[in-house]
Amino acid sequence: MQRNSVPYILGFCTAICLVCSVIVSTAAVGLKEKQEQNKILDRQKKVLTVAGLIKETEAVTPKKVQELFKKRIKSIIVDLKGGTLDKAMTKKAKTFDQQKAKKDPARSTSAPKNRAGVKRLPKHALVYLVSKTDIKEDGKGFALDKYIFPIEGKGLWSTLYGFIALAPNFNVIRGLIFYDHAETPGLGGEVENPSWKAKWPGRTVYGPKGSSPKSWGKPKIKVVKGLAGPPSKDPHKVDGLSGATITSNGVTHLVRFWLGENGFGPFIRHKLGLKQASKGGK
Ligand SMILES: Cc1cc2nc3c(=O)[nH]c(=O)nc-3n(C[C@H](O)[C@H](O)[C@H](O)COP(=O)(O)O)c2cc1C
């Protein structure tokens, strides 16, 4: 057959496409497990970072991440609406994929109208408990230092995914991290800037500093336009991202949503021994 004939060219293209698709699908299937493992590892690394157990820029081996995670973090799964621990699901917390659960109609509900742009809520959500000391093999030796909650919500261009760390009183912020978003670098993308993230620890989520937990209402924390004072002066305010008011407002809404009554509020109330709020998160 002539090399420049139409049947030859078509046959050649088909053969190349077939070979390539076999290579790509073999790679996709073969690497799936590795990808899942990497996803878990990446999530663990972010949790350790917001927990203050590793530095963001620190090069840590996967082995070290897994070891630290095992020694210092307890993962639990909570029933979001009821605010209680789900013991059976907690046993499988390591492989629980909250994003998948959120997309599964059987394992999620539609979210009430909200300013964070959250459309669906998983029925169950992950909460991480950080220990001050190493947890022993038998689970003993756990000394609660922080809670870490997954958070997400709309910015300008994208959904921002992150974690917020709170002190055991659920009021004092210990850290904030965003690990996935598509905001503009230098504008909304400054949510990743270490000096902006350093503005969060020490601020308070709910009532005025020192107020009784019983008086805590809706989250008051807010990313303001412009500058905020130190936590002692402005406990509920964080500096805005300049030129990125929409992303800044998005951060306010998403943090408030997840720490409010439609997010982890029922869990927080349950842990503090407070009565659950009335229907609709009021
Ligand atoms: C190319 C481009 C990218 C932008 N990216 C963002 C962004 O990531 N986040 C954001 O809030 N605003 C972004 N803005 C600006 C918004 O359109 C809007 O002007 C801004 O949020 C208002 O904030 P300011 O009041 O602080 O100026 C971008 C604007 C342009 C032209």
PDBQT file of the ligand as one rigid body, heavy atoms in Angstrom, charges set to zero:
ROOT
HETATM    1  C1  LIG A 301      -7.712  39.426  36.069  1.00  0.00    +0.000 C 
HETATM    2  C2  LIG A 301      -8.382  39.713  37.371  1.00  0.00    +0.000 A 
HETATM    3  C3  LIG A 301      -8.324  38.764  38.374  1.00  0.00    +0.000 A 
HETATM    4  C4  LIG A 301      -8.941  38.989  39.599  1.00  0.00    +0.000 A 
HETATM    5  N1  LIG A 301      -8.886  38.030  40.575  1.00  0.00    +0.000 NA
HETATM    6  C5  LIG A 301      -9.519  38.242  41.744  1.00  0.00    +0.000 A 
HETATM    7  C6  LIG A 301      -9.510  37.253  42.766  1.00  0.00    +0.000 A 
HETATM    8  O1  LIG A 301      -8.897  36.184  42.663  1.00  0.00    +0.000 OA
HETATM    9  N2  LIG A 301     -10.209  37.514  43.891  1.00  0.00    +0.000 N 
HETATM   10  C7  LIG A 301     -10.917  38.688  44.084  1.00  0.00    +0.000 A 
HETATM   11  O2  LIG A 301     -11.547  38.848  45.118  1.00  0.00    +0.000 OA
HETATM   12  N3  LIG A 301     -10.886  39.637  43.144  1.00  0.00    +0.000 NA
HETATM   13  C8  LIG A 301     -10.213  39.456  41.986  1.00  0.00    +0.000 A 
HETATM   14  N4  LIG A 301     -10.230  40.408  41.045  1.00  0.00    +0.000 N 
HETATM   15  C9  LIG A 301     -10.807  41.718  41.367  1.00  0.00    +0.000 C 
HETATM   16  C10 LIG A 301     -12.312  41.682  41.402  1.00  0.00    +0.000 C 
HETATM   17  O3  LIG A 301     -12.803  41.711  40.119  1.00  0.00    +0.000 OA
HETATM   18  C11 LIG A 301     -12.819  42.855  42.218  1.00  0.00    +0.000 C 
HETATM   19  O4  LIG A 301     -12.485  44.021  41.569  1.00  0.00    +0.000 OA
HETATM   20  C12 LIG A 301     -12.180  42.866  43.575  1.00  0.00    +0.000 C 
HETATM   21  O5  LIG A 301     -12.517  41.711  44.262  1.00  0.00    +0.000 OA
HETATM   22  C13 LIG A 301     -12.623  44.063  44.392  1.00  0.00    +0.000 C 
HETATM   23  O6  LIG A 301     -11.713  44.090  45.477  1.00  0.00    +0.000 OA
HETATM   24  P1  LIG A 301     -11.149  45.465  46.064  1.00  0.00    +0.000 P 
HETATM   25  O7  LIG A 301     -12.373  46.204  46.487  1.00  0.00    +0.000 OA
HETATM   26  O8  LIG A 301     -10.293  45.036  47.207  1.00  0.00    +0.000 OA
HETATM   27  O9  LIG A 301     -10.397  46.120  44.955  1.00  0.00    +0.000 OA
HETATM   28  C14 LIG A 301      -9.610  40.208  39.816  1.00  0.00    +0.000 A 
HETATM   29  C15 LIG A 301      -9.671  41.162  38.811  1.00  0.00    +0.000 A 
HETATM   30  C16 LIG A 301      -9.052  40.928  37.598  1.00  0.00    +0.000 A 
HETATM   31  C17 LIG A 301      -9.131  41.965  36.535  1.00  0.00    +0.000 C 
ENDROOT
TORSDOF 0
